[in-house]
């Protein structure tokens, strides 16, 4: 957790362990703390346990869902339990890799309104929430458009708006740059950089992690194997090789200034 931020973390995971019903152990005592306003990259090869960890954050897996495991998840000071599950799920907003999984109504505005409307927001308050979420992702002029008429980058930001409209404590972004062209990637980076919301960015895009996240956590075989400044982790050639990660050709984090 960032040393210059005081107070309780936005996201706290302690001793998280989990095995699937077939006995396959996937998480082995994962600890993670993310401070308010931090942007943290969650890195790791395929099969490292990243998706399993994310599913625990919203109670899809784990003791709350009847799984086999141990440990606890705390979001904004509220511990995940059966009675707190609806509120924890509101506090953790997950932006899926495929925006079409989150855009399913006739217009973008309808999609963005869906979450807060289900939470009971109505009338002018609902319209204000939708307008604010779309403005936050630089899509203030597309509320009346059909999602499938948007570019891939616009759809990705519209999916983000559907989550921001629920006013989450923590944003979890699953492979946010997948299938984006350079312009769409830049536009998304600009939006995320301007948000004050705590962000956990699950990505194989190491250059994006380096650009956006001052801190990175490397997960492999269900364990946190490294946690520190992204520049330092990505400058460690032996660490990257040991955990099947590769930098894009020509990217040398050591040539970049610290910070």
C-alpha positions in Angstrom: 0.0 0.0 0.0 1.2 3.5 -0.8 3.2 4.8 2.2 2.0 8.4 1.8 -1.7 7.6 2.2 -3.1 7.4 5.7 -6.2 5.7 6.9 -7.8 2.3 6.1 -7.3 0.8 2.6 -10.0 0.8 0.0 -9.4 -2.8 -0.6 -7.9 -5.3 1.9 -7.3 -9.0 1.2 -5.9 -11.1 4.0 -4.8 -14.7 4.0 -7.0 -15.6 1.0 -6.9 -19.2 0.1 -9.2 -21.2 -2.1 -9.6 -24.7 -3.6 -12.1 -25.7 -6.3 -14.5 -28.6 -5.6 -12.1 -31.0 -7.5 -9.5 -30.2 -4.9 -7.3 -28.0 -7.1 -5.8 -25.3 -4.9 -5.7 -22.0 -6.7 -5.0 -19.3 -4.0 -2.5 -19.8 -1.2 -2.8 -17.1 1.4 -2.9 -14.0 -0.8 -2.5 -10.7 1.0 -3.2 -7.4 -0.7 -3.9 -3.8 0.4 -4.8 -1.0 -1.9 -5.0 2.5 -0.6 -7.7 5.0 -1.5 -6.9 6.5 -4.9 -4.2 4.1 -5.8 -3.9 2.5 -9.2 -2.3 -0.9 -8.9 -1.6 -3.4 -11.7 -2.3 -7.1 -11.0 0.1 -9.0 -13.2 0.8 -12.7 -13.8 0.8 -15.4 -16.4 -2.3 -17.3 -17.5 -3.4 -19.6 -14.7 -1.8 -17.5 -11.9 -5.1 -17.1 -10.0 -5.9 -13.5 -11.1 -9.5 -14.3 -12.1 -10.1 -16.4 -9.1 -8.9 -13.5 -6.9 -11.2 -11.0 -8.7 -14.2 -13.3 -8.3 -13.6 -13.4 -4.5 -13.8 -9.6 -4.4 -17.4 -9.7 -5.4 -18.3 -12.9 -3.5 -18.8 -15.2 -6.6 -16.2 -17.5 -5.1 -15.2 -18.1 -1.5 -16.9 -18.8 1.8 -19.8 -16.5 0.9 -20.5 -18.6 -2.2 -20.1 -21.9 -0.4 -16.6 -22.5 -1.6 -13.6 -24.0 0.2 -11.1 -21.6 1.5 -9.9 -19.1 4.1 -9.1 -15.5 4.6 -11.1 -12.3 4.3 -12.0 -9.5 1.9 -12.7 -5.9 3.2 -13.9 -3.1 0.9 -14.0 0.4 2.2 -13.9 -0.9 5.8 -16.8 -3.4 5.2 -15.9 -7.1 5.4 -17.4 -9.4 2.8 -20.0 -11.7 4.4 -23.4 -13.0 3.4 -25.2 -10.1 5.0 -22.9 -7.5 3.4 -22.6 -9.1 0.0 -25.0 -6.7 -1.9 -23.2 -3.6 -0.6 -19.7 -5.1 -1.2 -20.8 -5.9 -4.8 -21.9 -2.3 -5.2 -18.6 -1.0 -3.8 -16.5 -3.2 -6.2 -17.2 -2.3 -9.8 -15.8 -4.8 -12.3 -15.3 -3.7 -15.9 -15.2 -6.8 -18.0 -12.8 -7.5 -20.8 -15.6 -7.6 -23.5 -17.7 -4.5 -23.3 -20.5 -6.2 -25.1 -21.0 -8.3 -21.8 -22.1 -5.0 -20.1 -23.9 -3.2 -22.9 -27.2 -4.9 -23.7 -29.9 -2.2 -23.8 -31.1 -0.1 -26.8 -29.1 3.0 -25.9 -25.9 3.9 -24.0 -27.9 6.0 -21.6 -30.1 3.1 -20.8 -27.1 0.9 -20.1 -25.5 3.5 -17.8 -28.8 4.0 -16.0 -29.4 0.3 -15.4 -27.3 -0.1 -12.2 -28.4 3.0 -10.3 -32.0 2.5 -11.3 -32.0 -1.0 -9.9 -30.5 0.5 -6.7 -33.6 2.8 -6.5 -32.4 6.1 -8.1 -35.1 7.9 -10.0 -35.9 11.1 -11.9 -33.5 13.9 -11.9 -31.1 12.2 -9.6 -30.8 9.3 -12.0 -30.3 11.6 -15.0 -27.6 13.5 -13.2 -25.8 10.2 -12.3 -25.9 9.1 -15.9 -24.7 12.4 -17.2 -21.9 12.5 -14.7 -20.7 9.0 -15.5 -20.7 9.6 -19.3 -18.9 12.9 -18.8 -16.2 11.1 -16.7 -15.5 8.8 -19.6 -15.6 11.6 -22.3 -18.8 10.3 -23.8 -21.3 13.0 -22.9 -22.7 13.2 -26.4 -23.6 9.5 -27.0 -26.3 8.8 -24.4 -29.0 8.4 -27.1 -26.8 6.2 -29.4 -27.0 2.4 -29.7 -23.9 0.8 -28.2 -23.2 -1.2 -31.4 -22.8 2.0 -33.3 -19.8 3.0 -31.2 -16.2 2.2 -31.8 -14.5 -0.5 -29.8 -12.7 2.2 -27.7 -16.0 4.1 -27.1 -17.7 0.8 -26.1 -15.0 0.1 -23.6 -15.5 3.6 -22.0 -19.3 3.2 -22.1 -18.9 -0.1 -20.2 -16.7 1.8 -17.7 -19.5 4.4 -17.4 -22.0 1.7 -16.5 -19.8 0.8 -13.5 -19.0 4.4 -12.5 -22.7 5.2 -12.4 -23.0 2.9 -9.4 -20.4 5.0 -7.5 -18.0 2.2 -6.6 -15.3 2.3 -4.0 -12.9 0.2 -6.1 -12.7 -0.3 -9.9 -11.4 -3.6 -11.1 -10.5 -3.5 -14.8 -10.0 -6.8 -16.6 -7.6 -6.5 -19.5 -8.8 -3.0 -20.3 -6.7 -2.5 -23.4 -7.7 -5.8 -25.1 -8.6 -5.2 -28.8 -8.1 -1.4 -28.6 -6.3 0.5 -31.3 -3.6 3.1 -30.2 -6.1 6.0 -30.2 -8.6 4.0 -28.1 -5.9 3.0 -25.7 -4.8 6.6 -25.3 -8.3 7.8 -24.7 -8.9 5.1 -22.1 -5.6 6.0 -20.4 -6.6 9.6 -20.2 -10.0 8.7 -18.6 -8.5 6.4 -16.0 -5.8 8.8 -15.1 -8.4 11.5 -14.4 -10.5 9.3 -12.1 -10.0 9.6 -8.3 -11.5 6.1 -7.8 -9.2 3.3 -6.5 -8.2 1.0 -9.4 -7.0 -2.6 -9.7 -5.9 -3.1 -13.2 -5.7 -6.8 -14.2 -3.6 -6.9 -17.4 -1.0 -8.7 -19.5 -0.2 -5.3 -21.2 3.0 -4.5 -19.3 3.5 -1.2 -21.1 0.0 -0.1 -20.0 0.8 -1.2 -16.5 4.0 0.8 -16.6 2.2 3.9 -17.9 -0.8 3.8 -15.6 0.1 2.1 -12.4 2.9 3.3 -10.1 2.6 0.0 -8.2 2.3 -3.6 -9.4 1.5 -6.9 -7.7 2.8 -10.1 -9.4 0.7 -13.2 -8.8 1.8 -16.6 -9.8 0.6 -20.1 -8.8 -1.8 -18.5 -6.4 0.8 -16.5 -4.4 1.9 -12.9 -4.4 5.6 -13.3 -5.5 6.4 -9.5 -5.9 4.8 -6.3 -4.8 6.4 -2.9 -5.4 7.0 0.0 -7.9 6.0 -1.1 -11.4 9.2 0.2 -12.9 11.3 -1.9 -10.5 9.3 -5.1 -11.1 9.4 -4.7 -14.9 13.1 -3.9 -14.8 13.9 -7.3 -13.2 14.6 -9.6 -16.1 15.0 -12.6 -14.0 11.7 -12.1 -12.2 9.9 -11.7 -15.5 11.4 -14.8 -17.0 10.7 -16.8 -13.9 7.0 -15.9 -14.1 6.5 -16.1 -17.9 6.1 -12.4 -18.5 7.7 -10.5 -21.4 8.1 -6.8 -22.1 7.1 -5.5 -25.5 10.1 -5.3 -27.9 12.1 -2.1 -27.3 10.5 -1.2 -23.9 13.2 -0.7 -21.3 11.7 0.5 -17.9 15.2 1.2 -16.7 15.5 4.0 -19.3 12.5 5.8 -17.8 12.7 8.3 -15.0 11.5 7.0 -11.6 8.0 7.9 -10.5 
